[in-house]
């Protein structure tokens, strides 16, 4: 019982937050730029600390490209 409630909580409350971040949007763009528009994109990884002079979106693109190439 508690396990199903916990899984439901994670799915309902954490997925929209992660899917809407700038990093994840960049990850999807970067991955699809290498694999193609019809590819299935894996789950977005945890967002690292953004370096000075960069943006979360740009770091997401880099991570997406790296994931698609490996």
FIBADREN-32220 format. One line per 8 residues: number of its first residue (from 0); their letters; for each residue x, y, z of N, C-alpha, C. Coordinates in nm, 2 decimals, always signed. Example, Ala and Ser with C-alpha at 12.3 -4.5 7.8 and 13.67 -1.06 7.14 Angstrom:
2
0) AS) +1.32 -0.57 +0.78 +1.23 -0.45 +0.78 +1.32 -0.33 +0.78; +1.28 -0.22 +0.71 +1.37 -0.11 +0.71 +1.29 +0.00 +0.79 $
REM end
This chain:
70
0) XXXXXXXX) +0.08 -0.12 +0.00 +0.00 +0.00 +0.00 +0.09 +0.13 +0.00; +0.18 +0.13 +0.10 +0.26 +0.25 +0.11 +0.35 +0.27 -0.01; +0.39 +0.16 -0.07 +0.48 +0.16 -0.18 +0.41 +0.22 -0.30; +0.29 +0.18 -0.32 +0.22 +0.24 -0.44 +0.19 +0.39 -0.42; +0.16 +0.43 -0.30 +0.14 +0.57 -0.27 +0.27 +0.65 -0.29; +0.38 +0.59 -0.25 +0.51 +0.66 -0.27 +0.54 +0.67 -0.42; +0.52 +0.57 -0.50 +0.54 +0.57 -0.64 +0.45 +0.67 -0.71; +0.33 +0.68 -0.67 +0.23 +0.77 -0.72 +0.27 +0.91 -0.69 $
8) XXXXXXXX) +0.32 +0.94 -0.57 +0.37 +1.07 -0.53 +0.49 +1.11 -0.62; +0.58 +1.02 -0.64 +0.70 +1.06 -0.72 +0.66 +1.09 -0.87; +0.57 +1.01 -0.92 +0.53 +1.03 -1.06 +0.45 +1.16 -1.08; +0.36 +1.18 -0.99 +0.27 +1.30 -1.00 +0.34 +1.43 -0.97; +0.43 +1.44 -0.88 +0.48 +1.56 -0.83 +0.62 +1.59 -0.88; +0.70 +1.49 -0.91 +0.84 +1.52 -0.95 +0.86 +1.52 -1.10; +0.78 +1.44 -1.17 +0.80 +1.44 -1.32 +0.77 +1.57 -1.39; +0.66 +1.64 -1.36 +0.64 +1.77 -1.43 +0.75 +1.87 -1.40 $
16) XXXXXXXX) +0.80 +1.87 -1.28 +0.91 +1.97 -1.24 +1.03 +1.94 -1.32; +1.07 +1.81 -1.33 +1.19 +1.78 -1.40 +1.18 +1.80 -1.55; +1.06 +1.76 -1.60 +1.04 +1.76 -1.75 +1.03 +1.91 -1.80; +1.00 +2.00 -1.71 +0.99 +2.14 -1.76 +1.11 +2.23 -1.74; +1.22 +2.17 -1.69 +1.33 +2.26 -1.66 +1.41 +2.29 -1.79; +1.48 +2.40 -1.79 +1.56 +2.44 -1.91 +1.66 +2.34 -1.94; +1.72 +2.27 -1.84 +1.83 +2.17 -1.87 +1.76 +2.05 -1.94; +1.65 +2.01 -1.90 +1.58 +1.89 -1.97 +1.54 +1.93 -2.11 $
24) XXXXXXXX) +1.49 +2.05 -2.13 +1.45 +2.09 -2.26 +1.57 +2.09 -2.35; +1.69 +2.14 -2.30 +1.81 +2.13 -2.38 +1.86 +1.99 -2.41; +1.84 +1.91 -2.31 +1.88 +1.77 -2.32 +1.80 +1.70 -2.43; +1.67 +1.72 -2.44 +1.59 +1.67 -2.54 +1.63 +1.72 -2.68; +1.66 +1.85 -2.69 +1.70 +1.91 -2.82 +1.84 +1.85 -2.86; +1.93 +1.84 -2.77 +2.06 +1.79 -2.81 +2.06 +1.64 -2.85; +1.98 +1.56 -2.78 +1.97 +1.42 -2.81 +1.90 +1.40 -2.95; +1.80 +1.48 -2.97 +1.73 +1.46 -3.10 +1.81 +1.52 -3.22 $
32) XXXXXXXX) +1.90 +1.61 -3.19 +1.98 +1.67 -3.30 +2.08 +1.56 -3.35; +2.11 +1.46 -3.27 +2.20 +1.36 -3.31 +2.13 +1.24 -3.36; +2.03 +1.19 -3.28 +1.95 +1.07 -3.32 +1.84 +1.09 -3.41; +1.79 +1.21 -3.43 +1.68 +1.23 -3.52 +1.55 +1.26 -3.44; +1.45 +1.32 -3.51 +1.33 +1.36 -3.45 +1.24 +1.25 -3.40; +1.25 +1.13 -3.46 +1.16 +1.02 -3.43 +1.22 +0.93 -3.32; +1.34 +0.96 -3.27 +1.40 +0.88 -3.17 +1.33 +0.89 -3.03; +1.34 +0.79 -2.95 +1.29 +0.80 -2.81 +1.40 +0.85 -2.72 $
40) XXXXXXXX) +1.37 +0.96 -2.66 +1.47 +1.02 -2.57 +1.47 +0.96 -2.43; +1.59 +0.93 -2.38 +1.59 +0.87 -2.24 +1.55 +0.97 -2.14; +1.53 +0.93 -2.02 +1.50 +1.02 -1.91 +1.61 +1.12 -1.88; +1.57 +1.24 -1.86 +1.67 +1.35 -1.84 +1.75 +1.32 -1.71; +1.88 +1.34 -1.72 +1.97 +1.32 -1.60 +1.95 +1.43 -1.50; +2.01 +1.41 -1.39 +2.01 +1.52 -1.28 +2.09 +1.64 -1.33; +2.03 +1.76 -1.32 +2.10 +1.88 -1.37 +2.22 +1.91 -1.28; +2.34 +1.93 -1.35 +2.46 +1.96 -1.28 +2.46 +2.11 -1.25 $
48) XXXXXXXX) +2.56 +2.16 -1.18 +2.57 +2.30 -1.15 +2.61 +2.37 -1.28; +2.54 +2.48 -1.31 +2.57 +2.55 -1.44 +2.70 +2.63 -1.42; +2.80 +2.62 -1.51 +2.92 +2.70 -1.50 +2.89 +2.85 -1.53; +2.97 +2.93 -1.48 +2.96 +3.08 -1.51 +2.98 +3.10 -1.66; +2.89 +3.18 -1.72 +2.90 +3.21 -1.86 +2.82 +3.12 -1.95; +2.75 +3.02 -1.89 +2.67 +2.93 -1.96 +2.53 +2.94 -1.91; +2.44 +2.86 -1.97 +2.30 +2.85 -1.93 +2.27 +2.70 -1.91; +2.16 +2.68 -1.83 +2.11 +2.54 -1.81 +2.07 +2.48 -1.94 $
56) XXXXXXXX) +2.01 +2.55 -2.03 +1.97 +2.50 -2.16 +2.09 +2.45 -2.24; +2.20 +2.54 -2.24 +2.32 +2.50 -2.32 +2.39 +2.38 -2.26; +2.39 +2.37 -2.13 +2.45 +2.25 -2.06 +2.36 +2.13 -2.09; +2.23 +2.14 -2.10 +2.14 +2.03 -2.14 +2.17 +1.98 -2.28; +2.19 +2.08 -2.37 +2.22 +2.04 -2.51 +2.35 +1.96 -2.51; +2.45 +2.00 -2.44 +2.58 +1.93 -2.44 +2.56 +1.79 -2.38; +2.48 +1.78 -2.27 +2.46 +1.65 -2.21 +2.38 +1.56 -2.31; +2.28 +1.61 -2.38 +2.20 +1.54 -2.47 +2.28 +1.48 -2.59 $
64) XXXXXX) +2.37 +1.57 -2.64 +2.46 +1.52 -2.75 +2.55 +1.41 -2.70; +2.61 +1.43 -2.58 +2.70 +1.33 -2.53 +2.63 +1.20 -2.51; +2.50 +1.20 -2.46 +2.42 +1.08 -2.44 +2.39 +1.01 -2.57; +2.36 +1.09 -2.67 +2.33 +1.03 -2.80 +2.45 +0.97 -2.87; +2.56 +1.02 -2.84 +2.68 +0.97 -2.91 +2.74 +0.84 -2.84; +2.70 +0.82 -2.71 +2.75 +0.70 -2.64 +2.66 +0.58 -2.66 $
REM end
